[in-house]
Amino acid sequence: MKNFAKILTGTIALVGAGFVVFNQLQDRGLISLGKFTPTGNSASTKTSQNNPADKIGELLSLDNGAVKKADATMIINFLEGAETHGLNKPDLSALAAKINKGEKITEEDKNLLKNELVKFGNNMNGGRVPWKKVSGYWLMRTKARDFGAEFDTAFANNNLQGFVNSLAPTHNAYTSLTEMRTKYAAIVKNGGFIKIGDAPELKLGMTDEKVGTLRNRLAQEDFTALNSTTPTYFDEGLKKQLENFQKSHNLKITGDLNENTLKALDVSAMDRLKQIDLNLERERWLPRENPAVRIEANIADQRVIMWDNGIKRIEMPAIVGKDSTKTPILADHIRAVVFNPPWYKPESIKGSVRVQPPGPSNSLGRVKFDMENGHAIYLHDTPNHALFDVRNRTFSHGCVRLHYPKDLAAILLKDKGFTRERIDEITSTVKTQAVRLDVKTPVLILYRTAFVDEIDGKKVVYFTSDPYKWDKALDELLNGGKISVDENAAEKVVTNKKPKTDKIAKNDVAPKAENQNAITNQVVVEKFDTAAP
């Protein structure tokens, strides 16, 4: 009896120890049941399900395969979500079924997972774009990566989860757009947008059957008016939601169902989904980590925003390049703010006067934000602010003109004591002054025709027009078509560059007498890159 008790006690202890080991291994991520649970009707399977010791042995046996079951399951689940990014998901159902059956993962299985992750990584890194064919205006590129080598390193270091996490962009503009893509994909799957069809111009106070149709159509994109006892009556709530729709589609805000608004409403859900996918592609060209403080200029929607840790510090209308001198997509930094800049007119711009002195009629206005790119593209003021009232503001020679440059300068130079009042005083003269930033401010010049922002505290997709037809061009390139954008763009951008310019001095130096008009106590500037406004 005593021997039986010892055997029983030992057995219980062994089983208990097995549970402890299993839990510890699971807590450390070394083993996991994952999403796929073993199935089957064999006697051995039933036994393993009822015997904890056999279960531990089975799981440890699986993790002796080429890839641990937990990692394989994680990778399969991750790639299953490829459509969220606007990409086709691979068919890994056979491998998933194999894991479900409790079979060991082979080297062939490992290579399959590796190849699919490498393909996904390349697609996330601009790999779908035939870059030799793209427009010379598309100057933003992702950093080259060897995804195969990264996989091998992650596998050796038992960190495949970290590798997978690094593949897709994580900045808010990208992740929020993928979330919205899921919503629009569901609309497409459910039959698309409700068609309004021919309708009279509808306004507040009118009653019409089409008002009810309009109400339901707006609700599909979350422009939902409060419940009305008479759905066919055009009430204040519907007017407000129609205004929000117009705002998010860069239309004139009237609150009326007019011709232009009806055209925007009649764009199919499939076309909007494609528009989102093209913008996801361009978002993948951005640096993987967005700086917390940065300036974003959107060519398509012709607005500039300065971000500070997710908060908009300032937002303003902008003027971008006309079709013959487009503003390029690029990433850069502001290195200095120049007050009362002169303008050295490039040869590409006609006119007898080659140097324009500072003053109220100078083409650069009163403030220039000096940048580092080799194409003489920068942000600056303008003497003609009336153009900011125009809806389609494509008027410049490539640079980005700002509606509120002095306010932006005051933000960038706050730590140097440059208040708005002081800037107004400086720009009331014609004395050129340049102030170097202690920390360069990142600038992203983007082309976003679909992006996420808030209206009344709710996230919605903003859709703009395609002023340079770059959505169409990108769609053709991704589908093997010929390039339909200006192949000489790079040459055009470069010709805007002033042939020779002197750079801002790296250190503060004692000024020479002849340079007094270009000096502050922060920096000396002899000449400026001031071509192509």
N, C-alpha and C positions, 0 to 999 in steps of 0.2 A: 504493500500500500504506500509505504514511504517512497519507494522507487517511482511508482506511478505519479505521485504528487510532484516529485522532482522533474519528471519528464513533462508533466502538464505545465508546471511553472516555467520551465525552459522554453517550451513551445510558445507560450503566451509572451514571454520576454522577447523571443525571436521575432514574432509577428509584430509586436509593439515597436521593436527596433527598426523593423522594416518600414513601418509607417513613419517613424521619425526621419529615417534616411530619405524616404520618398518626399516628405514635406520639405526637408532642407534642400534637396536637389531642385524641387519645384520652385521654392522661394528664390533660389539663386539663378533661376532661368535655365538650369542645365537639362531639365526635362519638363515637358508640358503636354497635357492632353490636347491643347490647341483647339482650333475650331472644328477640325475633323475628328470625330470619335470613332473608334473601331467598331465595325459591324460584322456580321457573319453568323452562321448557324452551326459551325463546327463545334465538336465537343471540347476541343482545346480552347477555343475562344470562350465558351461558356465557363470553363474551369477557371480561366484567367480572370474573368469578370468577377468570379466569386471568391478567388483566392488572392489576397493582397500581395503575398510573397511572389506569386506567379506574375501578377501585374507589374511589380517592380522589375522583375527579370525581363519581362517583355519590353518595357520601356527602355531599360538600359541597353537591351539588345538593339532596339531601333536606333538609339543614339550612338551605337558603334558603327552605324552606316557612314556613307560618304559625307552626309550632311545630317545634323541633328534634326529630329522630327519637328521640334519647336521652330527652328529656323526655316525649314522648308515650308511649314504651314504659314509662318509669318510672311514669307516671300510670295507665296501663292495668293494669300489674302490681299497683299499690297498690290500685286499686278492685276488682280481682279478689279481694282478701282481705276484702271488706266483710262476708262471712258470719262471719268471725272475731269481729266485733263484734256479731253478732246482727242484722245488717241484710241486706237483699236486695242482691245485686251487680247493677250495670247490665250490659246486653248491649253490649259494645264489640267484639264479634267481627268486625264488618264493618271497623272501623277497624284492628284488628289485622291482618286479612287484607290490607288496603290497604298497610300498612307492610311486610308480608312481600313484597309484589309490587314494592316499591321505588318506589311512587308518592309524589308530593309531597303534604304535608299542607296542606290548604286552611284558609281562615278558618272555614269551616263546621265542619271537624274541630276546630279550636281552640275554637270556641264550645261544641261538644259536650263536650269535655274540661272546659272551664271550668264549664259548667252542672252536670256530674256531680260535680265537686269541691265546688262551692258547696252542692249538695244534701247531699253527704256531710258537709261541715262543719257545716251547719245541724243535721243529725241528731246529730252529735257534740256539739252545743251546746244540747241540749234542745229542738230544733226540732220533734220529733215530738209533744211534749206540748202540748195545748190549755190553756195556763196560766190562762186565765180561768175554767176549770172545775175547777181542782184544789183540793184541800183547803187550807184556811187554815193547816193545820199544816205544810204543805210550804213552809218559808220560805227554802230554799236555791235560788239561781238562779245560772246561769253568766253571765259577763260578755258583753254583747252584742258581736257582731263583724260587720263587713261583709265577708263572704268574697269577694264579687265584686271589691271594691276591693283586697282583699289579693292576690287572684290577679293583677290587673292590675299592681300594684306589683312583685310577685315576678317576673312575666314581664319587666317593663321592666328589672329589676335582674339578670336571668339567674339567679334563685334560686327556681325552681319547686320544687326538692327541699326547700328550707327551708320553703316554704309547706306542702307536703304533710306534712312532719314535724310541723307545728304543729297538725294537725287533730284527731288523736285524743289522749286523755289518755295520759300517760306514767308516772303514779304506779303504784307496785307493786301496789296493790290491784286496779287495773284491768287492767294487763298480765298479771298472774298469773291473773286470772279469764278473760281471753280465751284463754289457753293451755289452761285446763281446759275451756273451752267446746268447743275442738277435739276433746278426748278424749270428751266426752259426746255430741257430734254424731256421732262415729264409732260410739259404742255404739248410738245410735238407728238409724243407717244399717245397722248389722249385725243389727238385729232387736230391740234393746232389752235390758232386764235379764232375766235368768233368773227365771222365776216359781217361787217356793217352794211356793205354794198352802197348803192346810191342813196344819198340822204340829203335833205335840205340843210341849210346852215342852221344849226340848232343853238339856241341861246337860253339864258336864264329866264324862267317863267313860261317857257313853251311846253306844250303837251304833244307828244308824238310817239308812235310805236317804236321809232328808231332810238328814242331816248332810253328805253329799257334795254335795247340791244347795246347801246353805248355803255350803259351802266355795267352790264355783264362783261363786256369786252375789257373795260378798264380794270375790273376786279381780277382778271386773269394775271395781271402784272402787279397785283397788290395795290392798285389805286382804287381802294374800296370806299365808296361813300356810305354814310350811315343809312341804315334801313329806312326806306321810304314807304309810306302807306300807299303812295301812288308811284310805282316804278317808272311810269311813262312821263312823269312830270320832271322837268329840268329844274332842280332845286339848288340851293346854295352849296350843299354838300357835294353834289355832282360837279358843280362849277369849280370848286376847290380842287377836286381830284383831277379834273381835266387840265387845270392850270399846272398841277404837279406833273402830269404826263408831258405837257408842252415844255416845261422846264427841263425835264430829263431827256428830251429829244431835241434840245437846242432850237426850239420853235419860239416864235413871238407869243408871249403869254397874254392871252385874251380871255380864256375861260369859255370861248365859243368853239363849236365844232365847225371849223372852216375847212377850205380845200386842202391846205398844207397839213393840217392836223389829221384829216381823214386819210391822206396818203401815208402818213407815218403809222396810223393805226392799221392800215391794210397791208403793211409789210408782213410777210408770213413768219410764223414762229420758226420755221426751218431756216429762213434767211437770217433771223436774229441769232439763232444758235450758231450758224456758221460765222457770223460776225464776232460772236464771243470767242469761238475757237481760234480765229485769226489773231485776235488780241491776246489770247493766252500764249500763242506762239511768240508774239513780239515781247510779251512780258518775260518769257524765258531767256531773252537776250540780255536782260538787265543783270547787274552785279547781284550775286546770290544774297548778299546781306545789304539791305538798304541802310544808309546812315540815318541815325535818329534825327539829325538836323540836315535838311537838304532842300533844294529848290527844284520843283518839277514844272517844266513848261510843256504843255500839251499842244502840239501843232494842230491836231484835228479839231479840238474844241476851243483853241485859241484863248487859253487861260493859263495863268501862272500861279502856283501855290508854293508857299514856304511852309515846310513841315518841321515841327519841333516835338519829338517824342510822341507822335501820333496826333498832335494838335495842330490845326491850321493857324499859323501865326499871321499870315496875310494871304489874301487871294485877290486877283485882279485880272481884267481883260488884257489880252496881248494882241499884237499884230505880228504875223509871221510872213515868211517869204511867199511871193507870188509864184505862179506855176512855172515861169521860166527861170526863177532863181529860188528854188525851194529851200526851206529850212531843213537841214539834215537831222537825222536821229543820231544822237551822240551822248556820251557821258563825259563830264568835264568838272572843273572847279573854278570858282571865283577866287582870284588871288588878290585883287585890289579894287577899290571903288575910286573912280576918277570923276571929279567935279569940274564942270566947264571944260569938257574935252574938245580939242580941235579935231577936225576930220580930214584925213588924207584920202582923197577920193581915188579909188582904183581905176586902172585903165578900162576896165569892163563897163564903167558907168560913164556915159557921155557928158561932156561939158568942158568948158575952157578953164574953169577954176579948179586946180588940183588940190589946193589946201584951203579948207574952210576954217576960219578962226572961231574961237569960242564966242558964244552969244546967244540971244534968244531965237535966232533963225538957223542956228547950226543944226544939221541933219541928225546929230546924235542927241540933241536936246541938252539938258543940263547935267545929266548923270550917265556914266557908263560903267558897267560892271565888267572889268577886264578878266578874260578867261585864258586858258592855256592851250586850247586846241590849235592845230596848225592850219586852220581854215578861216581865221579871222571872223569867227562866229561868236557873238556875245550878246548880252542883254543890255539895253540902253533906253534912255528917254526919247522923246520925239517932240518937235515943236508943233506938231499937228495932232492935238488930242481929240479933235472932232471925229477922226476916223474910228475911235473906239466905240462910237454909237452905231457903226455899221455892223450888221450881223455877220457877214463873211469877211473877216479881216485879213486877207492875204494880199498885202501891199508892199512888203519890204523886199530888200535885195538879198535876204537870207538870214539876217539877224532877227532877234526877238525884241520888239519894242514894248515897253511897259507903260501901263496907265498910271501907276503910283510908284515910280522909281525912288522918289525921295523917302517915302515911308519904308521901303525895303532897305535903303541905305541906312536909315536911322536904326533899324533892327540889327543889321550886320555890324554897325560901328558903335553900338551902344556902350560897349565896354571901353571905348576910346573917348567917350565923352561927346559924341556927335549926336546931339538932340535934333529933332526936326527943326526947331527954331534956328539952331546953329547952321544947319544945312541950307535953310532958306536964306540966311544971311550970306553964306558963301556963294550960293548960286544967283544972288542978286548982282554979282560982279562978273567980270570976264577973266578972272585969274584962275588958271588951271591948277588944280590941286589933286594929288593922288594919295590915297591912304591904303597901305598894305594891310591885309587881314592877318592877324596873328595865327589864326587857324583857317585854312582854305575851306570854303563852303562848297560841298558837292552840288553839281547841277546835272539834272537829267533832262534832256530834250527828247520828248517821246512822241509817238503817234498812236494815240488811244482813241479808237472810234467806239469802244465799249468799255466801260469801267464802272465800278461800284462807288456810290456816294450816298449820302443820307438826304432825305426830304422829310421834314417834320419828325425827325428821330427814327425814321424807318429806312433801312438799306434798300436801294433800288438800283437797277442798271441804267446808266446814262448811255444813250446811243447818239452818236453824232453822224454828220455826213462824212464822206470820204473825199476831202478836197483835192488830194493829189492822186486819187485812184490807186493808192498803195494797198488797200484791201484786195482789190481785184488782182493786182500784180502778184501779191503774195499767194493768193489762192491758186493762180496759174502756176507759179513756181513750185508749190507744194504738190501739185498734181501733174508735174512733168511738162507743163506748157512752156512756151517761149516767153522770155522777159518782155514786158509791155511797158516798162518805165524807161526813163532817159538813161541810156548807157554811157553818156558823156557827162553824167552828173558830177563825178569826182573831179573832172577837169574844170567844170564850171565853178565848183566850190573853191578849188585851189586858185583859180584866177581872181577870186575876190580878195586873195591874200596880198597884202602890201609886200613888194619885193624884199625890202630890207627894213627892219625896225630894231630899235634899241629896247632891251628888256628893262624891267624895273630893277633897280639896284637891290642886291640881296641884303645889304646892311645899310643902316643910316649913315650918311656921310655928310661932311660939311659942304654946303652948296657953293657952286661957283656963281659968280655974279650973273652970267648970261642965262642961268637956269632958275632965276628967282621966281619966274612966273609958273614954274612947275613943281613947287616944293611945299611940303608941309613938314612938321617936325617928325612925322613918321617915316617918310620915304622920299627919295629923289627920283623923278621921272624925267628923262631927257626927251624921249618921244614915245608915242603910244601906237599900238596896233589898232588903227581906227578906220579900217576899210570896211566896205560892205555893210552899211546900216540896214 
